[in-house]
Amino acid sequence: MAIEVFKRHECKFLIDEDIYKEIQNKLSEYMELDEYNKTHEFYTISNIYYDTPDSYLIRHSLSKPEYKEKLRLRAYGVPREDEKVYLEIKKKVCGVVNKRRTKLRLNEAYDFVRTGQKPELKKYMNKQVLNEIEYILKIYDLEPKLYLAYDRKAMFGIESRDLRITFDTNIRSRRYDLRLESGDYGESLLPEGKWLMEVKAEKNIPLWLTKLLSEYKIYKTSFSKYGKEYERMIRNNRILEGERNICLNQYSVQLGTQQQLVHQYL
């Protein structure tokens, strides 16, 4: 059975492609590839993020609070409507990430979030997580806000699988056609050649990994995929609003000049 409850520390790093390639051999001394990555270079994760109409959850998250939470729907690849996916709550309390999820069929997940009514309990569902999601749906008026997908390579510690390192590339998103089964496409979030590296551990990062990060000058950063996309959307909207205001001002000046000319010839 897939793990449905996670509690761990997460550190994020933005790295260039040359660094990504250079550290692979050194990581392989201590880490082994995810089972799927042993036969495929990457696997695709696709998500629908839910938020309030005024985007309260992501705005609150970006304010760096001690506690924050989000609800998202996750699939591996592009699912069919009757295929099983994960509906999950991700919480962060004082730097510790707690993720709780349950399997649902895609149409069951859509109906659950839309109506707030739990589906009939089945063997593949986690009853406790269903109850927690039901509570969140009562607190917040949630709607689908963002589709976000990326290609991932994952590694686990050989001595302890509590240590996990992931590399995400080709992060793409869209704010329309917000259904997982609609296909895997969207606008790129990061420049080409940039990778998001995440180190996830229940306890401390091992010394060998600390030395490796120091050797390659890989520094911790604050990075939320949903957060970065939201900031970009706000920035683009401000640019468009500024351009619209410039056009309106230019039109007003031109109109005033035309009216003055008309009065001169009357």
C-alpha positions in Angstrom: 0.0 0.0 0.0 1.3 3.5 -0.9 2.2 5.7 2.1 -0.6 8.1 2.8 0.8 10.1 5.7 4.1 11.9 5.6 5.9 14.1 8.2 9.2 15.5 7.3 11.5 18.5 6.8 11.9 19.8 3.3 14.7 22.0 1.9 14.5 23.4 -1.6 17.3 24.4 -4.0 17.3 26.0 -7.4 20.2 24.6 -9.5 21.4 24.8 -13.1 21.4 21.8 -15.4 25.2 21.4 -15.3 25.1 21.1 -11.5 22.3 18.6 -11.8 24.4 16.4 -14.1 27.6 16.7 -12.1 26.1 15.6 -8.7 24.3 12.5 -10.1 27.2 10.1 -9.8 28.1 11.3 -6.3 24.5 10.9 -5.1 24.4 7.4 -6.5 27.0 6.4 -3.9 24.4 7.0 -1.1 21.1 7.0 -2.9 19.1 4.7 -5.2 16.6 5.6 -7.9 12.9 5.5 -7.3 11.5 2.2 -8.7 9.9 3.9 -11.7 13.0 6.0 -12.5 15.0 2.8 -12.8 13.4 2.3 -16.2 12.3 5.8 -17.1 14.4 9.0 -16.8 11.4 10.9 -15.4 7.8 10.5 -14.3 5.2 13.2 -14.6 3.2 14.6 -11.7 0.1 16.7 -12.4 -1.9 18.6 -9.9 -5.0 20.7 -9.4 -4.6 23.3 -6.6 -7.8 24.5 -4.8 -8.2 27.9 -3.3 -10.8 30.4 -2.3 -12.2 32.8 -4.9 -9.9 35.5 -3.6 -6.9 33.1 -3.4 -6.7 33.4 0.4 -4.7 30.1 0.9 -1.8 31.1 -1.4 -1.8 34.7 -0.2 -1.6 33.5 3.4 1.1 31.0 2.5 3.3 33.7 0.9 3.1 35.9 4.0 5.4 33.3 5.7 3.1 32.2 8.6 4.1 29.6 11.1 1.1 27.5 10.0 -0.2 27.1 6.5 -2.2 24.5 4.5 -3.3 23.7 1.0 -5.6 21.2 -0.8 -4.6 19.6 -4.1 -5.6 16.8 -6.4 -2.6 14.8 -7.7 -2.1 12.2 -10.4 0.8 10.6 -12.1 0.6 11.3 -15.8 -2.8 12.1 -17.4 -5.6 10.1 -15.6 -8.9 8.8 -17.0 -12.1 9.9 -15.2 -12.4 6.4 -13.5 -8.7 6.2 -12.6 -7.5 6.5 -9.0 -5.7 9.7 -8.0 -4.8 11.3 -4.7 -6.7 14.1 -2.9 -4.3 15.5 -0.3 -3.9 18.1 2.4 -0.4 19.6 2.8 0.3 21.4 6.0 3.4 23.2 7.2 3.9 23.9 10.9 7.1 25.7 12.0 9.0 24.3 9.1 7.8 20.7 9.4 5.7 19.4 6.5 2.8 17.1 7.2 1.1 15.6 4.1 -2.1 13.4 4.4 -3.8 11.9 1.3 -6.3 9.4 0.2 -7.0 7.6 -3.0 -10.1 8.4 -4.8 -11.3 7.8 -8.4 -11.0 11.1 -10.3 -14.7 11.6 -10.6 -15.2 10.9 -6.9 -12.6 13.5 -6.1 -14.2 16.2 -8.3 -17.6 15.5 -6.7 -16.2 15.5 -3.2 -14.6 19.0 -3.5 -17.5 20.4 -5.5 -20.3 19.3 -3.1 -18.4 18.9 0.2 -20.0 15.5 0.6 -17.8 12.5 1.3 -18.0 9.6 -1.1 -19.2 6.3 0.0 -16.3 4.7 1.9 -14.4 2.1 -0.2 -11.4 -0.1 0.6 -8.9 2.1 -1.2 -9.9 5.2 0.7 -8.5 6.5 4.0 -11.4 7.3 6.3 -9.5 9.6 8.6 -8.1 11.7 5.7 -11.6 11.9 4.2 -12.9 13.4 7.4 -10.1 15.9 7.5 -10.7 17.0 3.9 -14.4 17.3 4.7 -13.6 19.7 7.5 -11.4 21.9 5.3 -14.2 22.0 2.7 -16.5 23.3 5.4 -14.1 26.0 6.5 -13.1 27.3 3.1 -15.1 28.0 -0.1 -12.7 26.2 -2.4 -12.6 26.0 -6.2 -10.1 24.8 -8.7 -7.5 27.5 -9.3 -4.5 26.1 -11.0 -3.2 23.2 -13.0 0.5 22.5 -12.4 2.7 19.7 -13.7 6.3 18.8 -13.8 8.7 15.9 -14.7 10.4 14.3 -11.7 13.4 12.2 -10.9 13.4 10.8 -7.4 16.1 9.1 -5.2 15.9 7.4 -1.8 18.7 6.8 0.7 20.3 3.4 0.6 20.8 3.2 4.4 17.5 5.0 5.2 14.5 5.6 2.9 13.6 8.4 5.3 15.9 10.5 3.1 14.5 11.4 -0.3 15.8 13.8 -3.0 13.8 14.9 -6.0 14.6 16.8 -9.1 11.8 18.6 -10.9 12.1 20.1 -14.4 9.8 21.4 -17.1 7.4 22.9 -14.5 4.3 24.1 -16.4 0.9 25.6 -15.4 -2.4 26.9 -16.7 -5.4 28.7 -15.1 -8.0 27.4 -17.5 -9.2 23.9 -18.5 -8.7 22.8 -14.9 -9.3 19.1 -15.2 -6.5 16.6 -14.9 -7.9 14.4 -17.8 -7.7 17.4 -20.2 -4.1 16.8 -20.9 -0.6 17.8 -19.8 0.2 21.3 -21.1 0.8 24.8 -19.8 3.2 27.7 -19.6 6.7 27.2 -18.3 7.4 28.4 -14.8 11.2 28.3 -14.7 13.8 29.3 -17.4 15.1 26.5 -19.5 18.0 24.6 -17.8 16.8 25.4 -14.2 15.9 22.5 -11.8 14.1 22.5 -8.5 15.9 20.1 -6.1 14.2 19.1 -2.9 15.7 17.3 0.0 13.1 15.6 2.2 14.1 14.0 5.5 12.3 13.0 8.7 15.4 13.9 10.8 18.6 15.8 10.0 20.3 15.9 6.6 23.3 13.5 6.7 26.8 15.0 6.9 27.8 13.6 3.4 25.0 15.5 1.8 25.8 18.7 3.7 29.4 18.5 2.4 28.1 17.8 -1.2 25.8 20.9 -1.1 28.7 23.0 0.2 31.2 21.7 -2.4 28.9 22.7 -5.3 27.7 25.9 -3.6 24.1 24.8 -3.6 22.2 27.1 -1.3 18.8 26.7 0.2 16.0 28.8 -1.1 12.3 29.5 -0.5 10.3 28.2 -3.4 6.7 27.3 -3.8 5.5 26.2 -7.2 2.0 27.5 -6.6 3.4 30.6 -4.9 5.7 31.4 -7.8 3.0 31.0 -10.3 0.6 33.2 -8.3 3.3 35.9 -8.0 3.9 35.8 -11.8 0.2 36.1 -12.5 -0.1 39.2 -10.2 3.0 40.7 -11.8 1.7 40.1 -15.4 -1.7 41.5 -14.4 -0.1 44.7 -13.1 1.9 45.1 -16.3 -1.3 44.6 -18.4 -3.1 47.1 -16.2 -0.3 49.6 -16.6 -0.3 49.2 -20.4 -4.1 49.6 -20.4 -3.8 52.8 -18.4 -1.1 54.2 -20.7 -3.4 53.4 -23.7 -6.4 55.1 -22.1 -4.3 58.2 -21.2 -3.0 58.4 -24.8 -6.5 58.0 -26.1 -7.7 60.8 -23.8 -4.9 63.1 -25.0 -5.6 62.4 -28.6 -9.4 62.8 -28.1 -8.8 66.2 -26.3 -6.6 67.4 -29.2 -9.1 66.4 -31.8 -11.9 68.2 -29.9 -9.8 71.4 -29.7 -9.1 71.3 -33.5 -12.8 70.8 -34.2 -13.7 73.9 -32.0 -11.1 76.0 -33.9 -12.9 75.4 -37.2 -16.4 75.9 -35.9 
